[in-house]
Amino acid sequence: MFKNTLKLALLASAVVGSVSAARAQEGGALTLSGNASLTSDYRFRGISQTEESVALQGGLDAGLAVSETVSLYAGTWGSTGDKDTIGASEIDVYGGVSGTAGLARWSLGAIGYLYADASDLDFWEANAEVGMDIGPVSAAAGIYYAPEQANLGDEDGVYVYTSLSSAIPNSPVTLKASLGYEDNAFWNSKWDWSLGADLAYKQFTFGVAYVDSNKSARYFSDSGKLKRGGDATVLFTVGASF
């Protein structure tokens, strides 16, 4: 079941991608973008998904402008994982609508998380976000809501967050920060926060970030050593967009 779903998702992305590229070259409203990155640790909402190991990640996004202020979007994103956490890989499939209203920007959508070796972890969330640029600072706040699902123990859950970013004038550096709160089948009263900086060079981005949470997320390494996947860490990332 999962393999068929994954194949369909990837096939749909490829078809949308080829059509998007053609339309973009013609000056149409349908656009395509992609990204790939290598990170020192895959942290999801402050918790390591790779037992603090390197992860290879990438995604493909398509957008369709339906008016001057409203657009539809769809995409897929994937990451390598770890056999003891999320399995060999994670594939996310998402879509929704976004737009602007005066100085504010907004989006509404849904996202599904699919795990190749751990289908009992598959789940989906609805999400909403609002944001605004205040001088040189870009601010946003949002929510992810997971309705009751079998893989979540028939419980619902919520993750709320806020983020800030600001480009340093006359430099390729952008500073960023985030704060999130999660209460669902995975975590109760979990907070996570980050502070970092990105440096852009042509189509490449080099990032460093301090990430922490109030949960330890204990696990045993292959050598039997007790470790904590939710403790503070510094992430290093190199990525490319196209």
JOVENUR-V905972 format. One record per residue. SS is DSSP state (A for helix, B for strand, O for the rest). OMEGA is omega in whole degrees, -180 to 180 (999 if undefined). Layout:
SS_OMEGA + SS_OMEGA
This chain:
O_-179 + A_-178 + A_179 + A_178 + A_180 + A_179 + A_179 + A_180 + A_-179 + A_178 + A_179 + A_179 + A_-180 + A_180 + A_179 + A_-179 + A_-179 + A_178 + A_-179 + A_-179 + A_180 + A_-179 + A_-179 + A_180 + A_179 + O_-179 + O_179 + O_-176 + O_-179 + B_-175 + B_-179 + B_173 + B_179 + B_179 + B_176 + B_-178 + B_174 + B_-177 + B_-177 + O_179 + O_177 + O_178 + B_176 + B_-179 + O_174 + O_-175 + B_-180 + B_176 + O_-176 + O_-177 + O_176 + O_178 + O_-178 + O_178 + B_174 + B_-173 + B_177 + B_-178 + B_179 + B_-177 + B_176 + B_179 + B_180 + B_178 + B_179 + O_174 + O_-180 + O_-176 + O_-176 + B_179 + B_171 + B_178 + B_177 + B_180 + B_176 + B_-178 + B_-179 + B_178 + B_169 + B_-177 + B_179 + B_-175 + O_-178 + O_-180 + O_-177 + O_-177 + B_-173 + B_-176 + B_174 + B_174 + B_176 + B_176 + B_-173 + B_178 + B_180 + B_-179 + B_179 + B_-180 + B_178 + B_176 + B_-174 + O_179 + O_-176 + B_172 + B_-176 + B_175 + B_175 + B_-178 + B_178 + B_-179 + B_176 + B_-180 + B_-176 + B_-176 + B_-171 + O_-175 + O_-177 + O_-176 + A_177 + A_176 + A_-177 + O_175 + B_179 + B_-180 + B_167 + B_-177 + B_177 + B_179 + B_172 + B_-179 + B_-179 + B_174 + B_180 + B_-173 + O_180 + O_-175 + B_174 + B_-176 + B_179 + B_175 + B_-176 + B_-179 + B_170 + B_180 + B_178 + B_177 + B_178 + B_-180 + B_-178 + A_-178 + A_176 + A_-180 + O_-178 + O_175 + B_173 + B_-178 + B_-176 + B_171 + B_179 + B_-175 + B_171 + B_-179 + B_177 + B_173 + B_-179 + B_177 + B_176 + O_-177 + O_176 + O_178 + O_178 + O_-173 + B_174 + B_176 + B_-178 + B_179 + B_179 + B_177 + B_-179 + B_178 + B_-176 + B_176 + B_-177 + O_-178 + O_-179 + O_-175 + O_174 + O_176 + O_179 + B_173 + B_172 + B_-178 + B_-179 + B_177 + B_-176 + B_-180 + B_176 + B_175 + B_-178 + B_175 + B_-175 + O_-179 + O_-177 + B_176 + B_178 + B_-174 + B_172 + B_-177 + B_171 + B_-178 + B_-178 + B_175 + B_179 + O_177 + O_-178 + O_-179 + O_-177 + B_174 + B_178 + B_177 + O_180 + O_179 + O_179 + O_-179 + O_178 + B_-180 + B_-176 + B_-177 + O_179 + O_-180 + O_-179 + O_177 + B_173 + B_-179 + B_174 + B_-176 + B_170 + B_-176 + B_178 + B_177 + B_-178 + O_999
